[in-house]
Amino acid sequence: MNLNNRVLPAAAFCALLGVISLPAQAQTTGKPLMAEDVFKNVQALRGIPVNQFMETMGFFSAALGYNCTNCHGNDVLGNWEKYADETPVKRTARRMILVVNAINKTQFGGREAVTCYTCHRSSPSPKTIPSLVEQYTEPPADDPNEVEITARAPKIPTADDILNRYIDAIGGAQKVAALTSYTGTGRYDGFDSYHGKVPVDLYAKVTGEHSIVTHTQNGDSVTVTNGKTAWIMGPDKPMSVLELVPGGDLDGVKLDAALAFPGTLKKTLTDIKTGFPATLIDDRPVSVIQGMIGGSKVKLYFDKETGLLTRMYRLSHTVIGSVPVQIDYSDYHEVAGVKIPFQWKNTWTDGQSSYIFEAMTPNVAIDAAKFARPVPPAKPVVKPVQ
């Protein structure tokens, strides 16, 4: 595979090449770590949490069609310290952040109306001349993620109708309420597993506790919440264990926990509404509802024929724009009388990954330690050569 000719999301590119090797750090004071606490030579993006900083790198990647080396140079491969070096592209990016912020402040009252993507559209150089090819060829299909509520769209079925039909489709309210926990085992593949299939374990409780442990070739990658706080840990992360601060990523983990037990959705989401025009996913009509979880906007797409959830689309806010996160659900199987999707496809600006579960065990006792702050593995002891 020629990586020089393939554009990969920024963080995924780093993970694929195994270059993330910062000294182990952990939060011990409960105070959120900012980007400048962990990374060197941070200037225009100071004062934002570490994980939002990484999401911002993904936003740049999506906006410009770049990977890590396009901005930081080839010397970063295998050497994390080199990411702090100055490059012309980094200096340009800092200037453009100031330009975009100034436009939004002076022309749009501080509203996020313009971002990097507004002009670049996945190209390093914004286009200034109209394309005749684009003007006179068939336009691409509408992106269902971009559909928005309109005054002319029908308000029936209501959001309650759509959610109630979903509960009926997966087994009915009684069976859904009777499922209070489950564990799962299966296979995962993504950039951090070099697209090889590796084992994955799932632990979930209706109380909002949720954990996914992926056993990659370089060590376990963990995303876990105890219902209030959430953490991520993994060999491709910029620090050993990162506690998620309130915002997009924490909202996302809590939403995953709620989607595991759909009977809790009406309590988890706020400002639930519908009123979307006709929309298709894979040529199948879907019903769409929109809600909020924390500060993140969420859209849920339900197959009109089956009533089953087919997609979750969430926006995670960063200082330079909103980062989209999409999960597609398929291959539903009954677990204690409740249909659960056994296949998830995750797509976001930092990569793409798939989960294929092979077994789910319902209503089992799960050790509380599965939902606690993950413990980093001990460093291997290197014995001197005799």
Secondary structure, DSSP 8 states (H G I E B T S, - for coil): --GGG----HHHHHHHTT-------B--SS---BHHHHSSS--TTTTSBHHHHHHHHHHHHHHHT--HHHHH-GGGTT-GGGGGS--HHHHHHHHHHHHHHHHHHHHSTT-----HHHHHSS-SS---S--HHHHHS------GGG----TTS---S-HHHHHHHHHHHHT-HHHHHH--EEEEEEEEEEGGGTT--EEEEEEEETTS-EEEEEEETTEEEEEEE-SS-EEEE-TTSSSSEEE--TTHHHHHHHHHHHHTSGGGHHHH-EEEE-----EEETTEEEEEEEEEETTEEEEEEEETTT--EEEEEEEEEETTEEEEEEEEEEEEEEETTEEEEEEEEEEETTEEEEEEEEEEEES----GGGGS--------------
